[in-house]
Amino acid sequence: MPADRRPILLANARIVDPSRDLDFPGDLLIAEGVIREAKRGIGAAGVPQGTEVIDCRGKIVAPGLIDMRAFIGEPGAEHRETLATASQAAAAGGVTTIVCQPDTSPVIDDHAIVDFILRRARDTAIVNVAPMAALTKGLHGKEMTEIGLLKAAGAVAFTDGARSVTNAQVMRRTLTYARDFDVLVVHHTEDPDLIGEGVMNEGEFAARLGLIGIPSAAETIMLERDMRLVALTGSRYHAASVTCRETLDVLRRARDQNLPVTASASINHLTLNELDIGPYRTFFKVSPPLRANDDRAALAEALASGLIDVVMSDHNPQDVETKRLPFAEAAAGAIGLETMLAAGLRLVHDGSVPLLRLLHAMSTRPAELLTLPGGTLRAGAPADIIVIDQDAPWVLDPDSLKSKCKNTPFDEARLTGRVVRTIVAGRTAYEYA
Amino acid sequence: MNIATKSSFVLNRRHLLGIEGLSYDEITGLLDLSEEFVTLNRQVEKKRTSLRGRTQINLFFESSTRTQSSFELAGKRLGADVMNMAVGSSAMKKGETLIDTAMTLNAMHPDILVMRHHASGAVELLSQKVDGSVINAGDGAHEHPTQALLDALTIRRNKGRIEGLTVAICGDIMHSRVARSNIVLLNTLGARVRVVAPSTLLPAGIERMGVEIARDMREGLAGADIVMMLRLQRERMNGSFVPSVQEYFAYYGLDSRKLAFAKPDALVMHPGPMNRGVEIDSSVADGAQSLIREQVEMGVAVRMAVLEALSRNLPNA
């Protein structure tokens, strides 16, 4: 039996399973790519011969993360990121499933491209890759895509990536049609006209920097509209990246009306704010923009309460060509696959979000929304598992990042907690040396 | 002839990127030094040698007549070798990035780089990549520090002080680097600053920069010692920010009727270039209360002071 197909026993660990709200000391046995069992006292005696026993004393064993929003350059921008490099970054960050976005070149709006992504991922990636397909052809916001065929080919949800569908009629029809196929529509809620030439959060800091601001209303108005359309159509809807306090009010009202609405927040918006931009640091230019610290705190609270379902990395590799420019001219985006968990643990360490909640939002909930098999430690689930050293202090060295681009806002940041092992389908895909 | 200035003021920093961060003493130090250059510039013999051997490059990514010529003259009068880079027609048009241009110029060992760029923060970005001193000659809607200094010098010479004066800055505050630098400087020196503009031309959060806000000229100019007008760009007048030139001039253009709302001895300023009949009427621009031409004169002196004070802090000075 080859070494990487041996059963693995993760022994003496703190087992954290957000899918069942479990947090207990115990062992977890993996064999043939699936979880056999997770319980107290399996011990080295109770496992098949040849099992690799890994001592996880003092460490957490949890489901592998499912990153619901990552922009990968393949196909079309392989100089920025390929499925292979993204998957290595993901493994190092504890992400066992990347949900990639359709704004590639060509756009993922044809089932042949879904098929291409899945084959490339199978051949080159070391973690699972699940593509979202475009909601409208070419991401132009005018005509819906072949939702049925794309779903059949393996698209896990539908989105226009970082673009909003501004035409309400197109959005209504697409939502209506999508409902028949029971697919999740994921929408970036920012009114492009209200964004205008804006490049950062509107307010005092933008005024001081002489940069044009983007008001919270750009987000709130679009989400308000969508809530009315969801009420009209009854489709499953997911807000791709909420960033501000007012948006949370809209979301809360929709929940109170029992609309089938869920939401993500990016790790950037949960842990950083507009002041981090400082002297025009373009690595902090993201879309939607980083907001005020009040907004950030409100997001963390909403994550703790469950109003925000999912935390995603919003991984978006940009190179020197697109980032070493004056702020207004630089591209938006930050990489995040490798730092999402460590940054998220800041919220656990400062007491604003319980560990189970954070891991639920990074694994169980995305699995539920996208009907993926992971996100749990139940027996029989795929062995996509991470081992976390929750208290390990470290400083992020951008040169050590596996991503092709180094545009991380956590450059030189002090972080506490890291992934020490990532297991995908029963094989170790990453081990911290 | 090379007589040392009486002021031995040194700006203890490598770059002048903005007014933000300058202390009261640094600002008054620069203004005092400027006074000596005002005197010098009125003599026949205007030449000094304090920058002899130094190379100054003027790198203007946005066209400018008065600022660029003012910096050129200032450098030459202090004895520096001054080169003007007309960027609009050079490498940047061929796709070279700002950083590449900076690296290329840096390899020529300039001591001082004077830069203007249409993007806020571009000058700061350049300053991180070069070895010499960088002077911000205007970056986007962010800062234009030498303009604020020359405005302060003009005010101080005419009013004898800045502290306690009421200064009304009127017009397109949102897109104005002149307004931002002036707001910071005048606050540091203890003036009371008011901004007067239609709300579409006021950035959100401006009230937190230490200014009072007025939306009409009567209220805004009441009790003002200084009325500072800003240029309104043509592309903002077509309905995007204000409905038309006519309407803008009717409500915000400075004519003698509106100037009468200010103190009788109020003085009028404009950073230029003026749009006569848009933000200012000719009778006011050329009238007895106007300091607009004097501002240009002060510009050269202030830029000499900045060059001198920064160069005293350069290696081997």
Interface residues (C-beta under 8 A of the other chain):
Chain A: E202 G203 E204 F205 A206 A207 R208 L209 G210 L211 I212 G213 P215 P279 Y280 E321 R324 L325 P326 F327 A328 E329
Chain B: E20 T97 L98 I99 H117 A119 S120 G121 A122 E124 L125 D139 G140 A141 H142 E143 R177 R180 P203 A204 G205 I206 R208 M209
